[in-house]
Amino acid sequence: MTLSSSTPTNAPLPAPLQAPLIGVRIIEMGQLIAIPWAMKMLADMGAQVIRLESCERLESYRGDSVYLNDISGEFWNRGANFYEQNRNKLGITLNLSKDEGLAILRQLVSISDIFAENFTPRVIKNFKLEYEDLRKIRPDIIMVSSTGYGFSGPWSGFGATGPATEGASGLAYISGYADGGPSMPEIPYTDYTAGEHTVYAVMAALMHRLRTGQGQFIDLSQTQTASATVPEALMDFAVNCRITTPMGNQHPSLAPQGCYPCQGDDRWIAIAAEDESQWRSLCQVLGRDDWIQDKRFSQGLARWENRLELDVLLAVETTKWEAHRLMSHLQNQGVPAGAVLDSKDLLFDPHLKERGFYEVVAHHPSTKIPPLPYASRPWKLPGSPAVAGKPAPLMGEHNALILGELLCRNEQEMAQLEEQGIIGYAPSNPQPVQRPPLDEQVRVGRMQRYETDFQEKVSEAFPSTPESG
């Protein structure tokens, strides 16, 4: 670009790009996934998230899946799952069983925009932290209560875990194979559906407050967020009095659709032929033009009626192919297909790497954890990008920053708070999760395999940048 003689040389420079939620402050009283994951997404977008922890009750993810399975020393600062759910947050410890701890929390609420928690209603009521309590402190506060079954109703007081809520949502009943019982994924699916809906609800509440000046109480049922992912089953019963049952990877009206084996140990490809053109292309790629004329598969209904036989025949052909190679050939011919990726495949996938899906984050030197790649956001906002990735906080890492600088506690007062057990920097009764040796986990089927050179492979694929150490 060249400046013309009429272009003023003192024209203002474009404003630097900022994350969209800069200026929003969130107090998080969360545990495990549902609220921590949602607040992590908001922190990525620039919100200041202050995470509360207790020294008396160690967060489960701090003591599980620790780096290199090393449970010696300050293991609670090496929990892999904790780091995954809590990046870009500030962390403080508070003992809410003491009046002074609750007073500090209420003081933080008074200068914040959002209070988010995922404890049972009983806990929140006992602490006197319900929405009406918080409105007396900050009239326009937005409160998020993410519970297993909702803040009201006959099940509101029930304890909730991922498997329990998946069962109650109806998702487990329709998942699995036709000849088996209900099935659940290894990950707590409802926690993530709840997290996604929480992000949406918070953004809607912020827009409402921007327009009206009024806060909101967001009553989020984790079970209902999963039920919302299976509306077809609900409508099918309401309209046709038909109960949806498990059918594995099959489709209720199309064939073929499923996962088929490929070359190698436990390698698979997912294929779905939606119309006659895709079916013919599938046959041609596999070198089975004879199937096109076969009466059993000559048209859609016939293929669906003979889908089990067709799946067996397809599996014979797909085993002759490497999964990614077959995926490319089928996609080039317009057939929806995808290699089934395991965690290693995902981490080193060139497509995800080119899109910048992974973000190398440095860790506190005391943890001795090297910079590692983290899955970032599934969306891109070029005009208002995410903040630079920072690791989850050490236990009590930001006590001085939040209580000292933000709430103006002096050094003497900080020392008194620590002496009284209101704040701290380590769990009072540390109990790590002791997992069996890796060979034993393979033997019992807890995992398929492990690799001894994974550290070298990760560091080679994701070299540290100057910003990340």
N, C-alpha and C positions, 0 to 999 in steps of 0.2 A: 504494500500500500504506500502511495506517495502523497505527500501533503501538497495541496494546491496553495497558491498565494493567498487565497481567501480563507484557508483553514487556520483558526486561531491557534497559536502555539501553546497557549495556556489553557486549552480545553481540558476539563476534568477527566481523569482516567476512570475507566469502568470500575465500579465497586467490586471488591474481591468477593468471590462466591462463598456463601455461607451455608452450613447445614440448615434445613428448614425449621428445626425446633430449638434453635439457639434462644435462650431466655426462658425456657420452660423448666421448672424445677419439680422433680418427682421424689417423694419419699416412698421407698419400697420396703414393705415388710413381707417379703415373699420367701418361699422355700421350694426347692426342687426345680420345676419347669414352668408351670402354667403362667405365673406372674413374672418370674425372672426372665423367661424367654421373651415375653411381650415387652417388658421394660428395656431389655437389651436392644430390641429393634428401635425403640424410641431414643435410647441413648446413642445408637449409631447415627440417628438423624439430628443429634445435637442437644437433646434434652439433658439436663444435669440430673442424673439419677443417684440418689443417696440411699444406699442399701443398708438396712438395719440387720444386725446379727446379735446373737446372745452367746456369751462365753459359757453359760450354764447348759445350753442345749445346742450342741454342734450341728450345723447344717449337714444333712446326710451326704450330700455330694462333696463336701470337703474331705470326708474320710474314705471315699470310694474311688477306685480307678486312679490311684495316685501315679505320678510319673515314674516309669520304670518299675512299678509295683513295689516301690521302696517305702515302707511304712515306718522308717526310723526318723528320729528328729522331728522337725515341724512338718509332719506329713500333711497337716490340714492346709498348708499353703501350696500343695502340689496336686490337688484333686483335679483331674482332667475334666470331668463333667462340670465341676464348679466353674472352671475357667471358660468352658464353652457357653454357659448360660449367663455369665455376668461380666462380659467385657465392657469396657468404656464406662464403668460405674465407679462411684466413690463408695467406700465402705467404712462404716463405724460400728462399734459394739455398744449395746445398751441393755441394761438389766431392767426389763419392764415390770418385774415383780416388786421393784422398789419405787416409792413415790417420786424420787428425784429422777429416775430413769423415764418414767411416764411424763414428768414435767418437761424434760428435755425434748421428748418426742412431740409433745403438744406445741412447744416453742418452734420446732422445725415445721410443723404443719402450718403455723401462722404465717410463715414466709414462703410457702410452697404453693404450687398450682394443683398438684395431684397427689393423692395418697392411695397407694395400691397394695392390696394384701390378698393372700389366698389361704387363710386359716378358716376354721369352722366359725359360724356365727356365734357359737358359745364363747369362744376365745375373745372375739372382738367385743362382745357385750360385757364380758367380765372386765376387760380393760377400759370400758367406757369409751370405745373408739368407733361407735356407730356414726353414721352420716350426720344425724342431728347433733351429736356431741361435737363433731368437727366443724359444723357450720357455725357454732357459737364462737369458735376460734378464728375461722376464716370463712366468711359468709359465701364466697364464690368458689369454695373448694370443690374439686371433682374427686369423688371417691370411687375406687374400683374394688369390688368384692368378688373375687373369683373363687367359687366354692363348687363342691362336687355336684350338688343338686339344686343350688340356688339359695338365696338368703332367707326365703320364706317357703312355706309349704310343709307338709307332713314329713318329708325326708330331709329338711334343711339341716337338722342336727346330726345327720349321719356322717361318719368318717368316710373319706374318699381316697381311693388310690386309682391308678390308671386302669388295672384290670376290672375293678368294681364298676367304674363309670362306663367302661366300654361295654360291659355286660348290660348295664341298665339302659344304655343308649339304644340298644337294638343292633348295634354294629356287629357285635360278636356272633349273634344268632345267625346272621346271613353270610358270615365269613367262614371259609373252610371248604371242604370237599363234600360232595353229595353223600358219600358213604361214611362220613365222620361226624363228629359233634361240632359245636361252636368252636371257633378259633380266634385267637387274638395275636396281634403283632408283638414282636419283642419290645419295641419302643412303646411308651404310653401314648397312644395316638390322641386320646382326648386332651392331653396336656397341650399338644401343639394346635389342635383345632381351637381350643380355648384361648391360646396365646394369640392366634391370628384374629379371632373375633374381638379380643381385648384391644388390640392395636386399632382396629376399625372403630370400636365404640369410643375409645379415648379421643381419637381424632374428631369424631362427630361431636363429642361433648365440648372439645375445645372450640370448634366452630360455633356451637350454640352459645358458649360463653362470650365469644368474640362479638356475637350479634346482639345478645341480650344482657350480658353482665352476670348471668346466673350460672351457678354451679350445677352439678348433676350427681346422682347416685347411680353407678353402673352395677346392677345386680346381674352377674354373669354365672350361668349354670354350665359347668364343664360338660355334663352329660348331654344337655340340650344342644351344645355346639356340635357334638358328634351325631346326635339324632338328625341335625340339619343336613348332614352329609348323605343321608339315606332317605330322602323324601319320596323316591319312587316306591320304596317298600311300604311306606305309610299310605300313600295315595292308592296303591294297588289294593290294599286291604279296604280302605274307605270306599273305593269305587266298585271293586269286584269281589270283595270278601275273600281275597286270595292272600295267603301267608307266604311271603318270600322265604325260600330255603336256600342253603348253601349250594353252590354249583361250581366251586373251584374257580378255574380261570376261564370257564366257558361264558358265552354270551347267551342271553335268553332267546335270541332269534337269528343270530348270525353264526356262520361257521365257514372256515376255521378261525378260531381265536384261542390263543393259549401260549404257554411257554414250552419250548421244545429244546431238547438237548443238542449241544454242539460238540465239536472236538475239544478234548481236554477234560480235566477233572472238575466236575460240577460247573460246567459252562453252559449257558442257556441263551436263547433268543425268544423274545416275545413277538408274535405275528398276529395280525388281524386283517382278514380280507373282507372288505365291506360290500363289494359289489362284483359283478361279473368281470369287469375289466381287471380289477386287482386279482381276482382268482386266476384268470388266465395268465397274468404276468407272474404270479407265484409259481404256477406250474411250469412255465417256460424257464424261469431262473433255476428251478430245481431239476430241469431236464425231464420232466414228467408230463409231456404234452398229452399222453394217453389218458390222464385223469380228466382232461377237458371233455372228452367224449364218453367217459364212463357214466353210465346212467345213475349210479349212486351219487355222483357229484355234479351232475350236469346243470343243475340250477340250485338256487339258494335254499329252498325248503328241503330238497333232497340232501344237500350237504349237511344241513342242520340235523336231519333225522338220522344221518349216518356219521355224525360228528365223532363218536368214539372210535369208530373204525378209521376214519380219516386222520385222527390224531396219531394213531399208531403208525400209519403209513408216512405221515409227515415226519415223525420222529426218526424214522429210518433214514430219510433223506437229509435232514438237518444235521445229523451226527457226522456227515461227510464234510461239513463246513466249519471253518473258524467263525465264531459268532460275529465279530466286527466286519469281516469280509462279506458274510452273508447279508448283514444289515445294509451295507453299502450297496450291494447288488440289488436288493429288494427296494430300497429307497429310490435308487436311480430309475426303477421301473414303476414308481408310484405306489408301492405296497408299504403300508405302515409297518415298521419293524424296528425293534431296538434290542441291542445286546443287553443282557441282564448284568448290571455292574455290581460288584461287591465293593467293600469300603476301599480296598487298595485301588481298584479300577477307577473309582470316583476321584480319589485323591490325585492320581496321576493322569486323569483324562485330559487330553490336549484341548478339547473344545472348552471345557470349564476353565482351564488355565488361560486360554486366549481371551476369554470374556472377563478375566479378572475376578472370578468367583472366589478365589482364595486370597486371603489377606495375611501376610506374615506379621506376627505380633511378637514383640520382645517381652520377656518376663523379668521380674525383679531379680537382681543378681543373687539374693539370698536363697532363691528356690533352686538354683543351678539347672533350671530348665532352659534349653536353648530357644531361640526364636522358632516359632512353629506356625504352620499355615492353619488358618481358621476359615470355615465356611462363612461367607459374608451374606449380603442381602440378595434375595432373588429378584430385586428390581434395581433399576438405574435411574437416577435423577441428575442428568448432566448439569442442569442449571442450579442445583442446590445439592451438591454431593455430600456423602456421609463424612463423618469426622475420621481422622486418622486413628487406626485401631490401637487401643491400649488394653493391657491384660486386666483380668478381674483383680480386685484388691486383695492384698494380704489381710489377714484378720486384724481389724482395728487400724488399718493403714492410714486412714484419713481422720482419725479421732481429733488430732490437733488442728487439722485444717477446718473441719466442720464445727467442732465445739469451741475451738480457740478463735479462729478468724471470723467464722460466720456468726457464732452465738456469743462471741466476746468473753469467753471464759479465760481467766489468766492462768499462769503456770501453777500457782498454788491451788486454785480451784480444780484444775485438771488432775493434779496429784491427789487431791482429796477424793475425787470421783473414782480414781483407780484404787485407792486404798479402801474405799467403801464397797468395791466390787460392782460399781455401776458401769464402768467401762473396763476394757482389758484388751489383751493382745494375743491371747491363747485360750483354748478351751479349758475349763476347770477340770474336766474329766475326759481326756482325749481317748477315744476308742476307734482305731482304724478298722476298716473292713479287711480281713485277712483272706485273700483269695488263694485257691489252690495253685500249685506250680503250673506253668504253662503246659507241660506235657500231660499233666493230669486233666487239665481242662480239655485238651484235645481228645484224650482217651474217653472221657465221659460224654463227648459230643457238645461241650459248651462252646467250643469254637472249632473251626475246620482246620486251621493251620496257623503258624506264626513264623516270622522270619527274623533271623538274628542280625541282619544288616539293615534293619529298617531305618535306623538313625541316619546312616550314610545316604540311603536312598532319598529320604525326606530332605536332608540338607542340600543334596545335589539338585533336586527338583525345585526347591524353594530356597535359594541362597539368601542370606541376610542382606538387607539393604542398609545403607548408613543410618537411616532413621530407626531401623529396628534392631540395631546392634550388630 
